[in-house]
Amino acid sequence: MYWADRVAKEIIDSGKFKPYWVDDMFTPSGFAHIGSLRGPLVHDLIYKALKHAGVEATFSFVINDFDPIDGLPEDLQKDFSKYLGFPLRQAPSPKEGFESFAAYFADDFKNVLASLGVKPVFYSSYDMYHEGKFDVAVRIALDDADKIQDIYQKVSGSKKKEAGWLPLQVICENCGKLGTTRVHNWDGKTVAYTCEINMVKWAQGCGHSGRISPFGGNGKLPWKVDWPAHWMVLGITIEGAGKDHASAGGSMDIARQLVKEVFHIDQPYNFPYEHFLIGGKKMSSSKGLGFKARDAQALLPVEVARFLFTRTDYRQALEFDPMGTMAIPDLFDEYDRCYESWIEGSNEDFARVFEMSLIGDPPPKEKTLLPRFRDVVNYIQMPNIDILKKYAEINGKELTKTETDIINERVKYARIWLEKYAPDEFKLQISETLPEKAKDLTEEQKEFLVKAVNLIEQNDDPEKLQLALYNLTKELKADAKKSFSALYIALIGKEFGPKAAWFLLQYPKEKVINRLKEAAK
Ligand SMILES: [Zn+2]
């Protein structure tokens, strides 16, 4: 059974977690890296599997825009340092046209999600706090501060905080920062606070002290308490977390203990999902490793990008390393295998993976030519080939609209792959310098190259040049295959290549001629 269907079945069979409400979240403090798409996709797939199983379900996404800014993307460090400590929603947008710092990054992330077919209902944490929806949770947390501290200690082994600690931060009325305030003395109506100069390393408080109501958006619960408070306030019954939050004693464990002992609601269904790895490393935006989520569309067609996530069970690490590897062509091959299974009804699991990867309407369920990505890569590098004609020929009949669209889309992504990601051996393009292999050319091959130079100088028509080159091999009583190989070795370091004359004539003649002469020395 497909993994998301298995999870949905487990949820339904348990008789618990009703009404089904799947939730995930995002903190808009920078552009998300591609690995952070795993959470939204896993949640989306479980939500869709629940719907597919015929039950009612809701899917929401909380934008954590009330969190303080506690770090900045490199390019914003100069101009935005003064906003460190402010709620994400209360700092200005780095670019015009967005309401706030949070909106700028949240909008981008929402667009990426929509492009991948992930369309939850979005909730703003900032708005919910300001509308008073978290007031109940804030009151419970303040009343039960000691119990919360005990749970922190028991679950994560953290050391006891100072006496009078309260699980809340308020926005300083003097400087507007949230991340720098320490709250104490809850009297049932107001809390006292100090905006501390040196409490955190990343922001400086102003030293102001005061008393304020903790409600209506004046204050925010710390993340470990805020998370389970979401579950209570919205009624969330299904939410997983990446392995880093889900580790023993981590924030998920604390949150689950808090719902049980403090908020007194049922624990949501949990599924700790594995990381997204690139070259065996966890992707992290702070270390600058890996791609941004918004680049996914530049890398792969949206359905194939979605497929990358749908095919892998959440319990397995997702490895993807497109740089200089066959990861992208291999991914297309797997996608095609699932596409074919879906058409033919040959493998239920593969068919289901394909179905779950669809974003728009499904394609016609009929025999469809799926050009292998690596073949497309080769064809587009052969200047004498019209790829649509070529595939019509291979197909033995006219291409359907779906087939034509698929080919055109693959041509687009094959070009991107060649330019940015392909290993060198896939590039049928004249190399920068004389390939090593040219050292092994025989005297006979060198003679052919010297004479071929004259023919290239004289001919601009590929048909004629091709014939002339062929006749030259006869004239020299040379082996035709070895002679043509010499051309490819000199230009691209390979024994074979696209049809010679067309290939040679696509470059400036001088460049080709100089190279052949160099190889023939
Ligand atoms: Zn202050």
Residues whose N, C-alpha, C, O or C-beta is under 5 A from the ligand:
A	BS01	ZN	C172 N174 C175 G176 C195 G205 C206 G207 H208
